[in-house]
Amino acid sequence: MQKKILEELSKLSTPNLKKDIVSLGLVSEIIIKDKKVIFSITVPKGLEKEFSYLRDQAEQTVAKLDGVGIVLVALTAENNTPAAAPTKHRLKQKKDRPVGPDMRPDAGAIPGVKSVIAVASGKGGVGKSTTAVNLALSLSSLGLKIGLLDADIYGPSLPRLMGTNERPDIENDRIIPLEKHNIKIMSMGFMMEEDNPVIWRGPMVVSALMQMVREVEWGELDILVLDMPPGTGDTQLTIAQQVPLAGAVIVSTPQDLALIDARKGLKMFTSVDVPILGIIENMSYFICPKCGETSNIFGHGGAQTEAQDLKVTFLGAIPLHMDIRHHSDEGTPIVIAKPDSEHSKIYKNIALKIATKLSDEED
């Protein structure tokens, strides 16, 4: 199947590059799983929009092949070079990564977990938890083994977003995480009633959080996604210092006020040598369901501009849409409820970029 896909893709060329995308080495490793075909195409940096038609052509070309169901193609950018080395989706635990203050090289190591990434924001209310859940599920759709930890002790969102309030079991003094939609999940919200507040001081919160990180039986995972609490306080800093993070994803709205706080969150991670995987602009725009008109309620493009200024990757823009909100409230995230929707494709494209960046860093 892979050979046939490459043969079909070799028929695609562009006047800008003159040769076909396969011979130029622009096509990443092709992942095939249960009739799903996933790969990325590398294009010159800054020309993603101009080459968007190439992604559409590739998707349509591969979708016509027998035995192919869903096709997901992402555009990744390289610095003005037409060719890029193929990407291998091997996610391993980082070794010899620089460590931050008060952090041992093996501090917080999680047995069986190859990579840990944090999904963070400088402030609340930007849709970070919804983004983290949909990204985790999208990473799972790539064939990766995924875990998701709700690290917000005061305001856990995972039980509502994943539609479950079961209690986890404990075996041999280890917490057994719940499983939903093929990923392992853990949250303080599974230990208490939804309406009961957590009235704890900082040290108790940090202790409980590190217990969930270290004493949960995660098993073998490619990626553990941490849905970080908002802000840059003691809890966030402790996680950044004591958990061997492979990288952080920053979520922000386009609004100037949110971007200021997002910048603070980004600098907190860089101060303890945690790589920034990129910035996501959530609630980027609103499309009226009746008239189709686009409205930039919180502004537009601010996170992308911020990413360019800070020289980090802009992972993508997620719209403000009723379907995302509705399915989140119903406990069935959009990538599960409507896996072929445009919104789901955006999440999956972002997830593919994150998986690709982790693989590239390991190579």
C-alpha positions in Angstrom: 0.0 0.0 0.0 2.8 2.4 0.9 4.5 1.9 -2.4 1.3 2.5 -4.3 0.6 5.7 -2.3 4.1 7.0 -3.1 3.6 6.2 -6.8 0.4 8.3 -6.9 2.0 11.1 -4.9 5.0 11.2 -7.3 2.5 12.4 -10.0 2.0 15.7 -8.0 4.3 18.6 -8.8 4.2 22.3 -8.4 5.6 25.1 -10.7 7.3 26.6 -7.7 9.4 23.4 -7.1 9.4 22.1 -10.7 9.9 18.4 -9.6 7.4 16.1 -7.9 7.0 16.1 -4.2 8.3 12.5 -3.7 11.6 12.9 -5.6 12.2 16.1 -3.7 11.9 14.3 -0.4 9.0 16.4 0.8 6.8 13.5 1.9 7.3 12.2 5.4 7.0 8.6 6.5 3.5 7.4 5.7 1.5 5.9 8.6 -1.2 3.4 7.6 -3.5 2.1 10.3 -7.0 0.6 9.9 -7.6 2.3 6.5 -6.3 5.6 7.8 -3.4 7.2 5.9 -1.4 9.9 7.6 1.7 11.8 6.4 3.0 15.4 6.1 4.4 17.4 3.2 7.3 19.8 3.8 7.0 23.2 2.1 9.1 26.4 2.2 8.7 28.4 5.4 6.2 31.2 5.1 4.5 29.7 2.1 2.1 27.3 3.8 -1.0 29.2 2.4 0.4 29.3 -1.1 0.9 25.5 -1.0 -2.3 24.6 0.7 -3.7 23.4 -2.6 -1.0 20.7 -2.6 -2.3 19.2 0.6 -5.8 19.1 -0.9 -4.5 17.4 -4.1 -2.6 14.9 -2.0 -5.6 14.0 0.1 -7.8 13.6 -2.9 -5.2 11.5 -4.8 -4.7 9.1 -1.9 -8.4 8.9 -1.0 -9.2 7.4 -4.4 -7.0 4.3 -3.8 -8.7 1.1 -2.9 -8.5 0.2 0.8 -8.1 3.8 1.9 -10.7 5.4 4.3 -9.5 8.6 6.0 -6.6 10.6 4.7 -4.9 13.2 6.9 -2.1 15.4 5.4 -0.3 18.2 7.2 1.9 20.9 5.8 5.1 21.4 7.7 7.5 24.3 7.0 11.3 24.3 6.5 13.5 27.3 6.1 13.5 27.9 2.4 14.6 24.5 1.4 12.6 22.3 -1.0 13.7 19.0 0.4 13.5 17.6 3.9 14.6 14.3 5.5 11.8 11.8 6.0 10.3 11.8 9.4 10.4 8.7 11.6 7.6 8.5 14.1 9.8 7.1 16.9 9.0 8.7 20.2 11.6 8.0 22.9 12.4 9.3 26.3 14.8 12.2 26.0 18.3 11.7 27.4 20.9 14.3 28.5 18.4 17.2 28.1 19.6 20.3 30.0 17.8 20.5 33.3 16.5 23.5 35.2 17.3 24.6 38.8 16.8 22.1 41.6 16.2 19.3 39.0 18.1 16.0 38.8 18.5 14.5 35.3 16.3 11.5 36.4 13.9 13.6 38.5 10.2 12.5 38.1 11.0 9.8 35.5 7.8 7.9 34.7 8.4 4.2 34.0 7.1 3.1 30.6 6.4 6.7 29.4 8.6 7.7 26.4 7.6 11.4 26.2 5.8 13.8 28.4 4.4 17.1 26.9 2.6 19.9 28.7 -0.4 21.8 27.3 -0.3 25.2 29.1 -1.6 28.7 29.1 -0.7 31.8 31.0 -4.3 32.4 32.0 -7.6 30.6 32.4 -10.5 30.8 30.0 -8.7 30.2 26.7 -9.9 26.7 26.1 -6.7 24.9 27.2 -8.4 21.8 28.6 -10.6 21.3 25.5 -7.6 21.7 23.4 -5.5 19.2 25.5 -8.3 16.6 25.3 -8.7 16.9 21.5 -5.0 16.9 20.9 -4.6 13.7 23.1 -7.3 12.0 21.2 -5.8 13.2 17.8 -2.4 11.8 18.8 -4.1 8.5 19.6 -5.6 8.5 16.1 -2.1 8.5 14.7 -1.6 5.0 16.3 0.3 6.3 19.3 -0.3 5.1 22.9 -1.5 8.1 24.8 -2.2 9.1 28.4 -3.8 12.3 29.6 -3.4 13.7 33.1 -5.5 16.6 34.3 -3.0 18.5 36.4 -5.5 21.2 37.4 -6.2 20.2 41.0 -8.5 23.2 41.8 -10.6 23.1 38.6 -10.4 19.6 37.0 -12.2 19.5 33.6 -11.4 16.0 32.4 -14.4 14.2 33.9 -16.8 16.5 32.1 -14.9 16.6 28.9 -14.5 12.9 28.7 -18.0 12.1 29.9 -17.0 9.9 32.9 -17.1 10.1 36.6 -15.9 6.6 37.5 -13.5 6.0 40.4 -10.1 4.6 39.6 -9.0 1.3 41.2 -5.9 0.9 43.3 -3.8 -2.2 43.0 -0.5 -2.9 44.9 -0.5 0.8 46.0 -0.7 1.9 42.4 -3.5 3.9 40.9 -5.0 2.3 37.8 -6.0 5.1 35.3 -9.4 5.0 33.6 -9.6 4.3 29.8 -11.8 6.2 27.5 -11.7 6.5 23.7 -8.5 4.4 23.6 -6.5 6.7 25.9 -5.6 6.4 29.6 -6.9 9.3 31.7 -6.4 10.5 35.3 -7.8 13.5 37.1 -8.4 14.7 40.7 -12.0 15.1 39.5 -12.3 11.3 39.5 -11.7 11.3 43.3 -14.4 13.8 44.3 -17.8 15.1 43.5 -18.0 17.7 40.8 -19.4 20.4 43.0 -16.9 20.0 45.9 -14.1 22.5 45.9 -10.5 21.7 46.7 -9.6 23.9 49.6 -5.9 23.1 49.9 -2.7 25.2 50.3 0.0 25.1 47.7 2.2 22.3 49.2 -0.7 19.9 49.4 -1.6 20.6 45.8 1.9 20.0 44.6 2.1 16.8 46.7 -1.2 15.4 45.3 -0.2 16.3 41.7 3.2 14.6 41.9 1.5 11.6 43.4 -0.7 11.4 40.3 2.3 11.7 38.1 4.4 9.1 39.8 2.0 6.6 41.4 -0.4 6.0 38.5 0.2 2.8 36.6 0.4 4.3 33.1 1.9 1.3 31.5 3.6 1.7 28.1 2.9 5.1 26.6 4.3 6.9 23.6 3.2 10.3 25.0 1.7 11.5 28.3 -0.2 14.8 27.8 -0.3 17.0 30.9 -3.2 19.4 30.9 -1.5 22.1 33.0 -3.2 24.4 35.5 -3.3 28.0 34.1 -0.7 30.5 35.3 3.0 30.4 36.2 2.9 29.8 39.9 4.5 27.3 42.2 2.6 24.3 40.9 3.5 25.0 37.3 7.1 25.6 38.1 7.3 22.4 40.2 6.0 20.3 37.2 8.4 22.0 34.8 11.3 21.2 37.2 10.4 17.7 38.4 8.8 16.1 35.4 11.1 15.4 32.4 9.1 17.3 29.8 9.9 16.7 26.2 8.2 20.0 25.4 5.4 22.4 26.0 2.5 23.6 23.9 1.2 27.1 24.6 -2.5 27.8 24.1 -3.8 31.4 23.7 -6.6 33.4 22.2 -5.7 36.2 19.8 -6.6 38.8 22.4 -3.7 41.0 23.5 -4.4 40.3 27.2 -4.2 36.6 26.7 -1.0 36.9 24.7 0.7 38.8 27.4 0.0 35.9 29.8 0.9 33.3 27.2 4.3 35.0 26.8 4.9 34.6 30.5 4.0 30.9 30.4 6.4 30.4 27.5 9.2 32.1 29.2 8.7 30.1 32.4 9.3 26.9 30.4 12.3 28.2 28.6 13.8 29.4 31.9 14.0 25.7 33.0 15.1 24.4 29.6 11.8 22.9 28.5 11.6 23.0 24.7 8.6 24.9 23.2 6.8 22.7 20.7 4.7 25.6 19.5 1.7 28.0 20.0 -1.9 27.3 19.3 -4.4 30.2 18.6 -7.7 29.0 20.1 -11.1 30.8 19.4 -9.3 32.3 16.5 -12.4 33.2 14.6 -16.1 32.6 14.5 -18.1 31.6 11.5 -21.8 32.4 11.8 -23.8 29.1 11.3 -26.7 31.0 9.6 -25.0 33.5 7.3 -21.5 32.0 7.0 -19.8 35.4 7.8 -16.5 35.2 9.7 -16.1 37.4 12.8 -12.9 37.9 14.7 -14.4 38.2 18.1 -11.1 38.1 20.0 -9.0 39.6 17.2 -7.2 37.3 14.8 -3.7 36.2 14.1 -2.2 37.6 17.3 -0.8 34.2 18.4 0.7 33.6 15.0 2.4 37.0 15.1 3.6 36.2 18.7 5.0 32.9 17.6 7.0 34.7 14.8 8.3 37.3 17.2 9.4 34.7 19.7 10.8 32.4 16.9 8.7 29.4 17.9 6.4 27.2 15.7 2.8 28.3 15.1 0.9 25.0 15.3 -2.4 26.2 14.0 -5.6 28.2 14.6 -8.8 26.6 16.1 -12.1 28.4 15.5 -14.7 29.3 18.0 -17.5 27.0 17.1 -20.7 25.7 18.7 -20.0 22.1 17.8 -16.7 22.1 19.8 -18.5 23.6 22.8 -21.6 21.4 22.5 -19.7 18.1 22.2 -17.3 19.1 25.0 -20.2 19.8 27.3 -21.8 16.5 26.3 -18.6 14.6 27.2 -17.8 13.5 23.6 -15.0 15.6 22.2 -15.3 16.8 18.7 -12.6 14.5 17.3 -14.7 11.6 18.6 -18.1 12.9 17.8 -17.3 14.2 14.3 -13.9 12.8 13.4 -14.2 13.9 9.7 -15.3 17.5 10.5 -13.1 20.5 9.6 -12.6 21.2 13.3 -11.3 17.7 13.9 -9.0 17.9 10.9 -7.5 21.1 12.5 -6.8 19.3 15.8 -5.4 16.3 13.9 -3.1 18.4 11.8 -1.8 20.1 15.0 -1.3 16.7 16.6 0.7 15.4 13.6 2.9 18.5 13.7 3.6 17.8 17.4 4.4 14.1 16.8 6.6 15.1 13.9 8.5 17.6 16.1 9.1 15.1 18.8 10.3 12.6 16.3 12.7 15.1 14.7 14.2 16.1 18.0 14.9 12.4 18.8 16.6 11.9 15.4 
